[in-house]
Amino acid sequence: MTRTDLRNAGAEVVDEEVVIDGQFTSSQSPADLPAFCVAIVEQFAHAGRPVSGA
């Protein structure tokens, strides 16, 4: 999907390596994989605890 497609579908598109929205974690491209992996590990480390924004 393009950024335009995402916006048209109601998404808020931001220019960040990693975005955490509640329990959903996303990134933009394979170049962001190192930051994405760190974020995922942190999410798992806090599993079972309330997540901000959830």
mmCIF entry with sequence, helices, sheets and N, C-alpha, C, O atoms, coordinates in Angstrom:
data_MODEL
# 
_entry.id   MODEL 
# 
_entity.id                         1 
_entity.type                       polymer 
_entity.pdbx_number_of_molecules   1 
# 
_entity_poly.entity_id                      1 
_entity_poly.type                           'polypeptide(L)' 
_entity_poly.nstd_linkage                   no 
_entity_poly.nstd_monomer                   no 
_entity_poly.pdbx_seq_one_letter_code       MTRTDLRNAGAEVVDEEVVIDGQFTSSQSPADLPAFCVAIVEQFAHAGRPVSGA 
_entity_poly.pdbx_seq_one_letter_code_can   MTRTDLRNAGAEVVDEEVVIDGQFTSSQSPADLPAFCVAIVEQFAHAGRPVSGA 
_entity_poly.pdbx_strand_id                 A 
# 
loop_
_entity_poly_seq.entity_id 
_entity_poly_seq.num 
_entity_poly_seq.mon_id 
_entity_poly_seq.hetero 
1 1  MET n 
1 2  THR n 
1 3  ARG n 
1 4  THR n 
1 5  ASP n 
1 6  LEU n 
1 7  ARG n 
1 8  ASN n 
1 9  ALA n 
1 10 GLY n 
1 11 ALA n 
1 12 GLU n 
1 13 VAL n 
1 14 VAL n 
1 15 ASP n 
1 16 GLU n 
1 17 GLU n 
1 18 VAL n 
1 19 VAL n 
1 20 ILE n 
1 21 ASP n 
1 22 GLY n 
1 23 GLN n 
1 24 PHE n 
1 25 THR n 
1 26 SER n 
1 27 SER n 
1 28 GLN n 
1 29 SER n 
1 30 PRO n 
1 31 ALA n 
1 32 ASP n 
1 33 LEU n 
1 34 PRO n 
1 35 ALA n 
1 36 PHE n 
1 37 CYS n 
1 38 VAL n 
1 39 ALA n 
1 40 ILE n 
1 41 VAL n 
1 42 GLU n 
1 43 GLN n 
1 44 PHE n 
1 45 ALA n 
1 46 HIS n 
1 47 ALA n 
1 48 GLY n 
1 49 ARG n 
1 50 PRO n 
1 51 VAL n 
1 52 SER n 
1 53 GLY n 
1 54 ALA n 
# 
_struct_asym.id          A 
_struct_asym.entity_id   1 
# 
loop_
_struct_conf.conf_type_id 
_struct_conf.id 
_struct_conf.pdbx_PDB_helix_id 
_struct_conf.beg_label_comp_id 
_struct_conf.beg_label_asym_id 
_struct_conf.beg_label_seq_id 
_struct_conf.pdbx_beg_PDB_ins_code 
_struct_conf.end_label_comp_id 
_struct_conf.end_label_asym_id 
_struct_conf.end_label_seq_id 
_struct_conf.pdbx_end_PDB_ins_code 
_struct_conf.beg_auth_comp_id 
_struct_conf.beg_auth_asym_id 
_struct_conf.beg_auth_seq_id 
_struct_conf.end_auth_comp_id 
_struct_conf.end_auth_asym_id 
_struct_conf.end_auth_seq_id 
_struct_conf.pdbx_PDB_helix_class 
_struct_conf.details 
_struct_conf.pdbx_PDB_helix_length 
HELX_P HELX_P1 AA1 ARG A 3  ? ASN A 8  ? ARG A 3  ASN A 8  1 ? 6  
HELX_P HELX_P2 AA2 PRO A 30 ? ASP A 32 ? PRO A 30 ASP A 32 5 ? 3  
HELX_P HELX_P3 AA3 LEU A 33 ? ALA A 45 ? LEU A 33 ALA A 45 1 ? 13 
# 
_struct_conf_type.id          HELX_P 
_struct_conf_type.criteria    ? 
_struct_conf_type.reference   ? 
# 
_struct_sheet.id               AA1 
_struct_sheet.type             ? 
_struct_sheet.number_strands   2 
_struct_sheet.details          ? 
# 
_struct_sheet_order.sheet_id     AA1 
_struct_sheet_order.range_id_1   1 
_struct_sheet_order.range_id_2   2 
_struct_sheet_order.offset       ? 
_struct_sheet_order.sense        anti-parallel 
# 
loop_
_struct_sheet_range.sheet_id 
_struct_sheet_range.id 
_struct_sheet_range.beg_label_comp_id 
_struct_sheet_range.beg_label_asym_id 
_struct_sheet_range.beg_label_seq_id 
_struct_sheet_range.pdbx_beg_PDB_ins_code 
_struct_sheet_range.end_label_comp_id 
_struct_sheet_range.end_label_asym_id 
_struct_sheet_range.end_label_seq_id 
_struct_sheet_range.pdbx_end_PDB_ins_code 
_struct_sheet_range.beg_auth_comp_id 
_struct_sheet_range.beg_auth_asym_id 
_struct_sheet_range.beg_auth_seq_id 
_struct_sheet_range.end_auth_comp_id 
_struct_sheet_range.end_auth_asym_id 
_struct_sheet_range.end_auth_seq_id 
AA1 1 VAL A 18 ? ASP A 21 ? VAL A 18 ASP A 21 
AA1 2 PHE A 24 ? SER A 27 ? PHE A 24 SER A 27 
# 
loop_
_atom_site.group_PDB 
_atom_site.id 
_atom_site.type_symbol 
_atom_site.label_atom_id 
_atom_site.label_alt_id 
_atom_site.label_comp_id 
_atom_site.label_asym_id 
_atom_site.label_entity_id 
_atom_site.label_seq_id 
_atom_site.pdbx_PDB_ins_code 
_atom_site.Cartn_x 
_atom_site.Cartn_y 
_atom_site.Cartn_z 
_atom_site.occupancy 
_atom_site.B_iso_or_equiv 
_atom_site.pdbx_formal_charge 
_atom_site.auth_seq_id 
_atom_site.auth_comp_id 
_atom_site.auth_asym_id 
_atom_site.auth_atom_id 
_atom_site.pdbx_PDB_model_num 
ATOM 1   N N  . MET A 1 1  ? 0.839  -1.183 0.000  1.00 0.00 ? 1  MET A N  1 
ATOM 2   C CA . MET A 1 1  ? 0.000  0.000  0.000  1.00 0.00 ? 1  MET A CA 1 
ATOM 3   C C  . MET A 1 1  ? 0.885  1.247  0.000  1.00 0.00 ? 1  MET A C  1 
ATOM 4   O O  . MET A 1 1  ? 1.965  1.265  0.591  1.00 0.00 ? 1  MET A O  1 
ATOM 5   N N  . THR A 1 2  ? 0.413  2.255  -0.658 1.00 0.00 ? 2  THR A N  1 
ATOM 6   C CA . THR A 1 2  ? 1.124  3.529  -0.648 1.00 0.00 ? 2  THR A CA 1 
ATOM 7   C C  . THR A 1 2  ? 0.669  4.368  0.548  1.00 0.00 ? 2  THR A C  1 
ATOM 8   O O  . THR A 1 2  ? -0.341 4.066  1.184  1.00 0.00 ? 2  THR A O  1 
ATOM 9   N N  . ARG A 1 3  ? 1.422  5.412  0.839  1.00 0.00 ? 3  ARG A N  1 
ATOM 10  C CA . ARG A 1 3  ? 1.030  6.324  1.923  1.00 0.00 ? 3  ARG A CA 1 
ATOM 11  C C  . ARG A 1 3  ? -0.353 6.915  1.648  1.00 0.00 ? 3  ARG A C  1 
ATOM 12  O O  . ARG A 1 3  ? -1.158 7.078  2.565  1.00 0.00 ? 3  ARG A O  1 
ATOM 13  N N  . THR A 1 4  ? -0.618 7.230  0.398  1.00 0.00 ? 4  THR A N  1 
ATOM 14  C CA . THR A 1 4  ? -1.923 7.785  0.035  1.00 0.00 ? 4  THR A CA 1 
ATOM 15  C C  . THR A 1 4  ? -3.022 6.771  0.314  1.00 0.00 ? 4  THR A C  1 
ATOM 16  O O  . THR A 1 4  ? -4.070 7.125  0.855  1.00 0.00 ? 4  THR A O  1 
ATOM 17  N N  . ASP A 1 5  ? -2.792 5.513  -0.050 1.00 0.00 ? 5  ASP A N  1 
ATOM 18  C CA . ASP A 1 5  ? -3.778 4.465  0.225  1.00 0.00 ? 5  ASP A CA 1 
ATOM 19  C C  . ASP A 1 5  ? -4.043 4.353  1.724  1.00 0.00 ? 5  ASP A C  1 
ATOM 20  O O  . ASP A 1 5  ? -5.189 4.240  2.157  1.00 0.00 ? 5  ASP A O  1 
ATOM 21  N N  . LEU A 1 6  ? -2.970 4.386  2.505  1.00 0.00 ? 6  LEU A N  1 
ATOM 22  C CA . LEU A 1 6  ? -3.122 4.280  3.954  1.00 0.00 ? 6  LEU A CA 1 
ATOM 23  C C  . LEU A 1 6  ? -3.920 5.453  4.513  1.00 0.00 ? 6  LEU A C  1 
ATOM 24  O O  . LEU A 1 6  ? -4.823 5.262  5.328  1.00 0.00 ? 6  LEU A O  1 
ATOM 25  N N  . ARG A 1 7  ? -3.588 6.659  4.079  1.00 0.00 ? 7  ARG A N  1 
ATOM 26  C CA . ARG A 1 7  ? -4.328 7.848  4.540  1.00 0.00 ? 7  ARG A CA 1 
ATOM 27  C C  . ARG A 1 7  ? -5.800 7.762  4.137  1.00 0.00 ? 7  ARG A C  1 
ATOM 28  O O  . ARG A 1 7  ? -6.685 8.068  4.935  1.00 0.00 ? 7  ARG A O  1 
ATOM 29  N N  . ASN A 1 8  ? -6.056 7.344  2.899  1.00 0.00 ? 8  ASN A N  1 
ATOM 30  C CA . ASN A 1 8  ? -7.441 7.222  2.430  1.00 0.00 ? 8  ASN A CA 1 
ATOM 31  C C  . ASN A 1 8  ? -8.222 6.182  3.224  1.00 0.00 ? 8  ASN A C  1 
ATOM 32  O O  . ASN A 1 8  ? -9.447 6.253  3.319  1.00 0.00 ? 8  ASN A O  1 
ATOM 33  N N  . ALA A 1 9  ? -7.505 5.216  3.792  1.00 0.00 ? 9  ALA A N  1 
ATOM 34  C CA . ALA A 1 9  ? -8.151 4.187  4.603  1.00 0.00 ? 9  ALA A CA 1 
ATOM 35  C C  . ALA A 1 9  ? -8.298 4.620  6.059  1.00 0.00 ? 9  ALA A C  1 
ATOM 36  O O  . ALA A 1 9  ? -8.817 3.871  6.887  1.00 0.00 ? 9  ALA A O  1 
ATOM 37  N N  . GLY A 1 10 ? -7.834 5.847  6.368  1.00 0.00 ? 10 GLY A N  1 
ATOM 38  C CA . GLY A 1 10 ? -8.008 6.374  7.716  1.00 0.00 ? 10 GLY A CA 1 
ATOM 39  C C  . GLY A 1 10 ? -6.792 6.277  8.611  1.00 0.00 ? 10 GLY A C  1 
ATOM 40  O O  . GLY A 1 10 ? -6.868 6.615  9.792  1.00 0.00 ? 10 GLY A O  1 
ATOM 41  N N  . ALA A 1 11 ? -5.676 5.823  8.077  1.00 0.00 ? 11 ALA A N  1 
ATOM 42  C CA . ALA A 1 11 ? -4.463 5.696  8.887  1.00 0.00 ? 11 ALA A CA 1 
ATOM 43  C C  . ALA A 1 11 ? -3.782 7.044  9.058  1.00 0.00 ? 11 ALA A C  1 
ATOM 44  O O  . ALA A 1 11 ? -3.893 7.927  8.208  1.00 0.00 ? 11 ALA A O  1 
ATOM 45  N N  . GLU A 1 12 ? -3.079 7.186  10.166 1.00 0.00 ? 12 GLU A N  1 
ATOM 46  C CA . GLU A 1 12 ? -2.215 8.349  10.381 1.00 0.00 ? 12 GLU A CA 1 
ATOM 47  C C  . GLU A 1 12 ? -0.802 7.904  10.043 1.00 0.00 ? 12 GLU A C  1 
ATOM 48  O O  . GLU A 1 12 ? -0.229 7.080  10.755 1.00 0.00 ? 12 GLU A O  1 
ATOM 49  N N  . VAL A 1 13 ? -0.237 8.429  8.981  1.00 0.00 ? 13 VAL A N  1 
ATOM 50  C CA . VAL A 1 13 ? 1.087  8.035  8.509  1.00 0.00 ? 13 VAL A CA 1 
ATOM 51  C C  . VAL A 1 13 ? 2.117  8.979  9.113  1.00 0.00 ? 13 VAL A C  1 
ATOM 52  O O  . VAL A 1 13 ? 2.011  10.197 8.968  1.00 0.00 ? 13 VAL A O  1 
ATOM 53  N N  . VAL A 1 14 ? 3.123  8.411  9.796  1.00 0.00 ? 14 VAL A N  1 
ATOM 54  C CA . VAL A 1 14 ? 4.190  9.213  10.400 1.00 0.00 ? 14 VAL A CA 1 
ATOM 55  C C  . VAL A 1 14 ? 5.531  8.728  9.884  1.00 0.00 ? 14 VAL A C  1 
ATOM 56  O O  . VAL A 1 14 ? 5.675  7.567  9.503  1.00 0.00 ? 14 VAL A O  1 
ATOM 57  N N  . ASP A 1 15 ? 6.506  9.612  9.871  1.00 0.00 ? 15 ASP A N  1 
ATOM 58  C CA . ASP A 1 15 ? 7.835  9.277  9.374  1.00 0.00 ? 15 ASP A CA 1 
ATOM 59  C C  . ASP A 1 15 ? 8.743  8.924  10.554 1.00 0.00 ? 15 ASP A C  1 
ATOM 60  O O  . ASP A 1 15 ? 9.564  9.737  10.978 1.00 0.00 ? 15 ASP A O  1 
ATOM 61  N N  . GLU A 1 16 ? 8.591  7.710  11.079 1.00 0.00 ? 16 GLU A N  1 
ATOM 62  C CA . GLU A 1 16 ? 9.361  7.209  12.216 1.00 0.00 ? 16 GLU A CA 1 
ATOM 63  C C  . GLU A 1 16 ? 9.854  5.807  11.894 1.00 0.00 ? 16 GLU A C  1 
ATOM 64  O O  . GLU A 1 16 ? 9.223  5.081  11.125 1.00 0.00 ? 16 GLU A O  1 
ATOM 65  N N  . GLU A 1 17 ? 11.005 5.421  12.497 1.00 0.00 ? 17 GLU A N  1 
ATOM 66  C CA . GLU A 1 17 ? 11.506 4.056  12.283 1.00 0.00 ? 17 GLU A CA 1 
ATOM 67  C C  . GLU A 1 17 ? 10.518 3.024  12.803 1.00 0.00 ? 17 GLU A C  1 
ATOM 68  O O  . GLU A 1 17 ? 10.242 2.022  12.144 1.00 0.00 ? 17 GLU A O  1 
ATOM 69  N N  . VAL A 1 18 ? 9.988  3.283  14.000 1.00 0.00 ? 18 VAL A N  1 
ATOM 70  C CA . VAL A 1 18 ? 9.072  2.352  14.651 1.00 0.00 ? 18 VAL A CA 1 
ATOM 71  C C  . VAL A 1 18 ? 7.937  3.156  15.269 1.00 0.00 ? 18 VAL A C  1 
ATOM 72  O O  . VAL A 1 18 ? 8.152  4.223  15.844 1.00 0.00 ? 18 VAL A O  1 
ATOM 73  N N  . VAL A 1 19 ? 6.733  2.627  15.140 1.00 0.00 ? 19 VAL A N  1 
ATOM 74  C CA . VAL A 1 19 ? 5.572  3.232  15.780 1.00 0.00 ? 19 VAL A CA 1 
ATOM 75  C C  . VAL A 1 19 ? 4.900  2.157  16.616 1.00 0.00 ? 19 VAL A C  1 
ATOM 76  O O  . VAL A 1 19 ? 4.613  1.061  16.135 1.00 0.00 ? 19 VAL A O  1 
ATOM 77  N N  . ILE A 1 20 ? 4.653  2.490  17.885 1.00 0.00 ? 20 ILE A N  1 
ATOM 78  C CA . ILE A 1 20 ? 3.931  1.587  18.777 1.00 0.00 ? 20 ILE A CA 1 
ATOM 79  C C  . ILE A 1 20 ? 2.607  2.257  19.100 1.00 0.00 ? 20 ILE A C  1 
ATOM 80  O O  . ILE A 1 20 ? 2.568  3.352  19.661 1.00 0.00 ? 20 ILE A O  1 
ATOM 81  N N  . ASP A 1 21 ? 1.527  1.586  18.741 1.00 0.00 ? 21 ASP A N  1 
ATOM 82  C CA . ASP A 1 21 ? 0.178  2.089  18.979 1.00 0.00 ? 21 ASP A CA 1 
ATOM 83  C C  . ASP A 1 21 ? -0.565 1.020  19.754 1.00 0.00 ? 21 ASP A C  1 
ATOM 84  O O  . ASP A 1 21 ? -1.097 0.074  19.172 1.00 0.00 ? 21 ASP A O  1 
ATOM 85  N N  . GLY A 1 22 ? -0.600 1.174  21.065 1.00 0.00 ? 22 GLY A N  1 
ATOM 86  C CA . GLY A 1 22 ? -1.183 0.133  21.898 1.00 0.00 ? 22 GLY A CA 1 
ATOM 87  C C  . GLY A 1 22 ? -0.327 -1.111 21.826 1.00 0.00 ? 22 GLY A C  1 
ATOM 88  O O  . GLY A 1 22 ? 0.851  -1.083 22.184 1.00 0.00 ? 22 GLY A O  1 
ATOM 89  N N  . GLN A 1 23 ? -0.911 -2.199 21.366 1.00 0.00 ? 23 GLN A N  1 
ATOM 90  C CA . GLN A 1 23 ? -0.163 -3.448 21.239 1.00 0.00 ? 23 GLN A CA 1 
ATOM 91  C C  . GLN A 1 23 ? 0.296  -3.708 19.810 1.00 0.00 ? 23 GLN A C  1 
ATOM 92  O O  . GLN A 1 23 ? 0.825  -4.780 19.514 1.00 0.00 ? 23 GLN A O  1 
ATOM 93  N N  . PHE A 1 24 ? 0.100  -2.751 18.934 1.00 0.00 ? 24 PHE A N  1 
ATOM 94  C CA . PHE A 1 24 ? 0.500  -2.893 17.537 1.00 0.00 ? 24 PHE A CA 1 
ATOM 95  C C  . PHE A 1 24 ? 1.809  -2.154 17.316 1.00 0.00 ? 24 PHE A C  1 
ATOM 96  O O  . PHE A 1 24 ? 1.916  -0.968 17.628 1.00 0.00 ? 24 PHE A O  1 
ATOM 97  N N  . THR A 1 25 ? 2.811  -2.851 16.776 1.00 0.00 ? 25 THR A N  1 
ATOM 98  C CA . THR A 1 25 ? 4.123  -2.268 16.505 1.00 0.00 ? 25 THR A CA 1 
ATOM 99  C C  . THR A 1 25 ? 4.397  -2.397 15.018 1.00 0.00 ? 25 THR A C  1 
ATOM 100 O O  . THR A 1 25 ? 4.239  -3.476 14.445 1.00 0.00 ? 25 THR A O  1 
ATOM 101 N N  . SER A 1 26 ? 4.811  -1.289 14.382 1.00 0.00 ? 26 SER A N  1 
ATOM 102 C CA . SER A 1 26 ? 5.072  -1.334 12.946 1.00 0.00 ? 26 SER A CA 1 
ATOM 103 C C  . SER A 1 26 ? 6.301  -0.505 12.604 1.00 0.00 ? 26 SER A C  1 
ATOM 104 O O  . SER A 1 26 ? 6.763  0.320  13.392 1.00 0.00 ? 26 SER A O  1 
ATOM 105 N N  . SER A 1 27 ? 6.814  -0.751 11.405 1.00 0.00 ? 27 SER A N  1 
ATOM 106 C CA . SER A 1 27 ? 7.932  0.035  10.882 1.00 0.00 ? 27 SER A CA 1 
ATOM 107 C C  . SER A 1 27 ? 7.691  0.254  9.395  1.00 0.00 ? 27 SER A C  1 
ATOM 108 O O  . SER A 1 27 ? 6.739  -0.279 8.824  1.00 0.00 ? 27 SER A O  1 
ATOM 109 N N  . GLN A 1 28 ? 8.567  1.048  8.770  1.00 0.00 ? 28 GLN A N  1 
ATOM 110 C CA . GLN A 1 28 ? 8.340  1.427  7.380  1.00 0.00 ? 28 GLN A CA 1 
ATOM 111 C C  . GLN A 1 28 ? 9.014  0.525  6.365  1.00 0.00 ? 28 GLN A C  1 
ATOM 112 O O  . GLN A 1 28 ? 8.454  0.248  5.305  1.00 0.00 ? 28 GLN A O  1 
ATOM 113 N N  . SER A 1 29 ? 10.231 0.062  6.691  1.00 0.00 ? 29 SER A N  1 
ATOM 114 C CA . SER A 1 29 ? 11.000 -0.644 5.667  1.00 0.00 ? 29 SER A CA 1 
ATOM 115 C C  . SER A 1 29 ? 12.003 -1.596 6.309  1.00 0.00 ? 29 SER A C  1 
ATOM 116 O O  . SER A 1 29 ? 12.232 -1.530 7.517  1.00 0.00 ? 29 SER A O  1 
ATOM 117 N N  . PRO A 1 30 ? 12.601 -2.474 5.520  1.00 0.00 ? 30 PRO A N  1 
ATOM 118 C CA . PRO A 1 30 ? 13.627 -3.375 6.051  1.00 0.00 ? 30 PRO A CA 1 
ATOM 119 C C  . PRO A 1 30 ? 14.799 -2.628 6.700  1.00 0.00 ? 30 PRO A C  1 
ATOM 120 O O  . PRO A 1 30 ? 15.454 -3.175 7.588  1.00 0.00 ? 30 PRO A O  1 
ATOM 121 N N  . ALA A 1 31 ? 15.068 -1.413 6.281  1.00 0.00 ? 31 ALA A N  1 
ATOM 122 C CA . ALA A 1 31 ? 16.156 -0.634 6.885  1.00 0.00 ? 31 ALA A CA 1 
ATOM 123 C C  . ALA A 1 31 ? 15.879 -0.325 8.356  1.00 0.00 ? 31 ALA A C  1 
ATOM 124 O O  . ALA A 1 31 ? 16.804 -0.049 9.119  1.00 0.00 ? 31 ALA A O  1 
ATOM 125 N N  . ASP A 1 32 ? 14.610 -0.371 8.752  1.00 0.00 ? 32 ASP A N  1 
ATOM 126 C CA . ASP A 1 32 ? 14.220 -0.089 10.130 1.00 0.00 ? 32 ASP A CA 1 
ATOM 127 C C  . ASP A 1 32 ? 14.230 -1.332 11.013 1.00 0.00 ? 32 ASP A C  1 
ATOM 128 O O  . ASP A 1 32 ? 13.864 -1.260 12.186 1.00 0.00 ? 32 ASP A O  1 
ATOM 129 N N  . LEU A 1 33 ? 14.642 -2.461 10.468 1.00 0.00 ? 33 LEU A N  1 
ATOM 130 C CA . LEU A 1 33 ? 14.578 -3.726 11.196 1.00 0.00 ? 33 LEU A CA 1 
ATOM 131 C C  . LEU A 1 33 ? 15.308 -3.708 12.540 1.00 0.00 ? 33 LEU A C  1 
ATOM 132 O O  . LEU A 1 33 ? 14.751 -4.222 13.510 1.00 0.00 ? 33 LEU A O  1 
ATOM 133 N N  . PRO A 1 34 ? 16.514 -3.153 12.663 1.00 0.00 ? 34 PRO A N  1 
ATOM 134 C CA . PRO A 1 34 ? 17.164 -3.148 13.983 1.00 0.00 ? 34 PRO A CA 1 
ATOM 135 C C  . PRO A 1 34 ? 16.318 -2.442 15.055 1.00 0.00 ? 34 PRO A C  1 
ATOM 136 O O  . PRO A 1 34 ? 16.164 -2.966 16.158 1.00 0.00 ? 34 PRO A O  1 
ATOM 137 N N  . ALA A 1 35 ? 15.782 -1.285 14.747 1.00 0.00 ? 35 ALA A N  1 
ATOM 138 C CA . ALA A 1 35 ? 14.946 -0.557 15.705 1.00 0.00 ? 35 ALA A CA 1 
ATOM 139 C C  . ALA A 1 35 ? 13.648 -1.313 15.973 1.00 0.00 ? 35 ALA A C  1 
ATOM 140 O O  . ALA A 1 35 ? 13.164 -1.342 17.105 1.00 0.00 ? 35 ALA A O  1 
ATOM 141 N N  . PHE A 1 36 ? 13.089 -1.921 14.937 1.00 0.00 ? 36 PHE A N  1 
ATOM 142 C CA . PHE A 1 36 ? 11.861 -2.699 15.089 1.00 0.00 ? 36 PHE A CA 1 
ATOM 143 C C  . PHE A 1 36 ? 12.084 -3.883 16.026 1.00 0.00 ? 36 PHE A C  1 
ATOM 144 O O  . PHE A 1 36 ? 11.249 -4.160 16.887 1.00 0.00 ? 36 PHE A O  1 
ATOM 145 N N  . CYS A 1 37 ? 13.208 -4.582 15.861 1.00 0.00 ? 37 CYS A N  1 
ATOM 146 C CA . CYS A 1 37 ? 13.510 -5.741 16.715 1.00 0.00 ? 37 CYS A CA 1 
ATOM 147 C C  . CYS A 1 37 ? 13.644 -5.329 18.177 1.00 0.00 ? 37 CYS A C  1 
ATOM 148 O O  . CYS A 1 37 ? 13.144 -6.021 19.064 1.00 0.00 ? 37 CYS A O  1 
ATOM 149 N N  . VAL A 1 38 ? 14.312 -4.214 18.431 1.00 0.00 ? 38 VAL A N  1 
ATOM 150 C CA . VAL A 1 38 ? 14.438 -3.712 19.804 1.00 0.00 ? 38 VAL A CA 1 
ATOM 151 C C  . VAL A 1 38 ? 13.052 -3.428 20.382 1.00 0.00 ? 38 VAL A C  1 
ATOM 152 O O  . VAL A 1 38 ? 12.771 -3.789 21.525 1.00 0.00 ? 38 VAL A O  1 
ATOM 153 N N  . ALA A 1 39 ? 12.198 -2.793 19.609 1.00 0.00 ? 39 ALA A N  1 
ATOM 154 C CA . ALA A 1 39 ? 10.854 -2.465 20.077 1.00 0.00 ? 39 ALA A CA 1 
ATOM 155 C C  . ALA A 1 39 ? 10.044 -3.720 20.370 1.00 0.00 ? 39 ALA A C  1 
ATOM 156 O O  . ALA A 1 39 ? 9.319  -3.769 21.363 1.00 0.00 ? 39 ALA A O  1 
ATOM 157 N N  . ILE A 1 40 ? 10.157 -4.727 19.526 1.00 0.00 ? 40 ILE A N  1 
ATOM 158 C CA . ILE A 1 40 ? 9.418  -5.977 19.736 1.00 0.00 ? 40 ILE A CA 1 
ATOM 159 C C  . ILE A 1 40 ? 9.898  -6.677 21.003 1.00 0.00 ? 40 ILE A C  1 
ATOM 160 O O  . ILE A 1 40 ? 9.087  -7.165 21.790 1.00 0.00 ? 40 ILE A O  1 
ATOM 161 N N  . VAL A 1 41 ? 11.216 -6.726 21.202 1.00 0.00 ? 41 VAL A N  1 
ATOM 162 C CA . VAL A 1 41 ? 11.758 -7.358 22.415 1.00 0.00 ? 41 VAL A CA 1 
ATOM 163 C C  . VAL A 1 41 ? 11.253 -6.617 23.652 1.00 0.00 ? 41 VAL A C  1 
ATOM 164 O O  . VAL A 1 41 ? 10.883 -7.248 24.642 1.00 0.00 ? 41 VAL A O  1 
ATOM 165 N N  . GLU A 1 42 ? 11.236 -5.293 23.604 1.00 0.00 ? 42 GLU A N  1 
ATOM 166 C CA . GLU A 1 42 ? 10.718 -4.521 24.733 1.00 0.00 ? 42 GLU A CA 1 
ATOM 167 C C  . GLU A 1 42 ? 9.235  -4.807 24.963 1.00 0.00 ? 42 GLU A C  1 
ATOM 168 O O  . GLU A 1 42 ? 8.789  -4.893 26.108 1.00 0.00 ? 42 GLU A O  1 
ATOM 169 N N  . GLN A 1 43 ? 8.478  -4.954 23.889 1.00 0.00 ? 43 GLN A N  1 
ATOM 170 C CA . GLN A 1 43 ? 7.052  -5.280 24.028 1.00 0.00 ? 43 GLN A CA 1 
ATOM 171 C C  . GLN A 1 43 ? 6.874  -6.636 24.711 1.00 0.00 ? 43 GLN A C  1 
ATOM 172 O O  . GLN A 1 43 ? 6.040  -6.776 25.606 1.00 0.00 ? 43 GLN A O  1 
ATOM 173 N N  . PHE A 1 44 ? 7.650  -7.628 24.294 1.00 0.00 ? 44 PHE A N  1 
ATOM 174 C CA . PHE A 1 44 ? 7.554  -8.951 24.917 1.00 0.00 ? 44 PHE A CA 1 
ATOM 175 C C  . PHE A 1 44 ? 8.000  -8.906 26.372 1.00 0.00 ? 44 PHE A C  1 
ATOM 176 O O  . PHE A 1 44 ? 7.424  -9.593 27.215 1.00 0.00 ? 44 PHE A O  1 
ATOM 177 N N  . ALA A 1 45 ? 9.018  -8.108 26.677 1.00 0.00 ? 45 ALA A N  1 
ATOM 178 C CA . ALA A 1 45 ? 9.512  -8.004 28.048 1.00 0.00 ? 45 ALA A CA 1 
ATOM 179 C C  . ALA A 1 45 ? 8.448  -7.437 28.982 1.00 0.00 ? 45 ALA A C  1 
ATOM 180 O O  . ALA A 1 45 ? 8.450  -7.726 30.179 1.00 0.00 ? 45 ALA A O  1 
ATOM 181 N N  . HIS A 1 46 ? 7.543  -6.631 28.436 1.00 0.00 ? 46 HIS A N  1 
ATOM 182 C CA . HIS A 1 46 ? 6.484  -6.027 29.238 1.00 0.00 ? 46 HIS A CA 1 
ATOM 183 C C  . HIS A 1 46 ? 5.140  -6.724 29.047 1.00 0.00 ? 46 HIS A C  1 
ATOM 184 O O  . HIS A 1 46 ? 4.101  -6.191 29.438 1.00 0.00 ? 46 HIS A O  1 
ATOM 185 N N  . ALA A 1 47 ? 5.157  -7.904 28.453 1.00 0.00 ? 47 ALA A N  1 
ATOM 186 C CA . ALA A 1 47 ? 3.910  -8.648 28.220 1.00 0.00 ? 47 ALA A CA 1 
ATOM 187 C C  . ALA A 1 47 ? 3.207  -8.899 29.552 1.00 0.00 ? 47 ALA A C  1 
ATOM 188 O O  . ALA A 1 47 ? 3.837  -9.237 30.554 1.00 0.00 ? 47 ALA A O  1 
ATOM 189 N N  . GLY A 1 48 ? 1.919  -8.731 29.536 1.00 0.00 ? 48 GLY A N  1 
ATOM 190 C CA . GLY A 1 48 ? 1.133  -8.950 30.737 1.00 0.00 ? 48 GLY A CA 1 
ATOM 191 C C  . GLY A 1 48 ? 0.973  -7.693 31.575 1.00 0.00 ? 48 GLY A C  1 
ATOM 192 O O  . GLY A 1 48 ? 0.176  -7.666 32.513 1.00 0.00 ? 48 GLY A O  1 
ATOM 193 N N  . ARG A 1 49 ? 1.718  -6.669 31.247 1.00 0.00 ? 49 ARG A N  1 
ATOM 194 C CA . ARG A 1 49 ? 1.583  -5.387 31.938 1.00 0.00 ? 49 ARG A CA 1 
ATOM 195 C C  . ARG A 1 49 ? 0.759  -4.462 31.049 1.00 0.00 ? 49 ARG A C  1 
ATOM 196 O O  . ARG A 1 49 ? 0.766  -4.609 29.827 1.00 0.00 ? 49 ARG A O  1 
ATOM 197 N N  . PRO A 1 50 ? 0.055  -3.520 31.649 1.00 0.00 ? 50 PRO A N  1 
ATOM 198 C CA . PRO A 1 50 ? -0.710 -2.578 30.824 1.00 0.00 ? 50 PRO A CA 1 
ATOM 199 C C  . PRO A 1 50 ? 0.208  -1.820 29.872 1.00 0.00 ? 50 PRO A C  1 
ATOM 200 O O  . PRO A 1 50 ? 1.299  -1.393 30.252 1.00 0.00 ? 50 PRO A O  1 
ATOM 201 N N  . VAL A 1 51 ? -0.242 -1.658 28.642 1.00 0.00 ? 51 VAL A N  1 
ATOM 202 C CA . VAL A 1 51 ? 0.519  -0.939 27.631 1.00 0.00 ? 51 VAL A CA 1 
ATOM 203 C C  . VAL A 1 51 ? -0.118 0.425  27.442 1.00 0.00 ? 51 VAL A C  1 
ATOM 204 O O  . VAL A 1 51 ? -1.331 0.529  27.260 1.00 0.00 ? 51 VAL A O  1 
ATOM 205 N N  . SER A 1 52 ? 0.686  1.456  27.484 1.00 0.00 ? 52 SER A N  1 
ATOM 206 C CA . SER A 1 52 ? 0.182  2.813  27.297 1.00 0.00 ? 52 SER A CA 1 
ATOM 207 C C  . SER A 1 52 ? -0.536 2.924  25.959 1.00 0.00 ? 52 SER A C  1 
ATOM 208 O O  . SER A 1 52 ? -0.015 2.471  24.939 1.00 0.00 ? 52 SER A O  1 
ATOM 209 N N  . GLY A 1 53 ? -1.709 3.513  25.950 1.00 0.00 ? 53 GLY A N  1 
ATOM 210 C CA . GLY A 1 53 ? -2.471 3.700  24.723 1.00 0.00 ? 53 GLY A CA 1 
ATOM 211 C C  . GLY A 1 53 ? -3.390 2.544  24.386 1.00 0.00 ? 53 GLY A C  1 
ATOM 212 O O  . GLY A 1 53 ? -4.136 2.605  23.409 1.00 0.00 ? 53 GLY A O  1 
ATOM 213 N N  . ALA A 1 54 ? -3.343 1.488  25.187 1.00 0.00 ? 54 ALA A N  1 
ATOM 214 C CA . ALA A 1 54 ? -4.191 0.319  24.890 1.00 0.00 ? 54 ALA A CA 1 
ATOM 215 C C  . ALA A 1 54 ? -5.524 0.429  25.581 1.00 0.00 ? 54 ALA A C  1 
ATOM 216 O O  . ALA A 1 54 ? -6.364 -0.460 25.446 1.00 0.00 ? 54 ALA A O  1 
# 
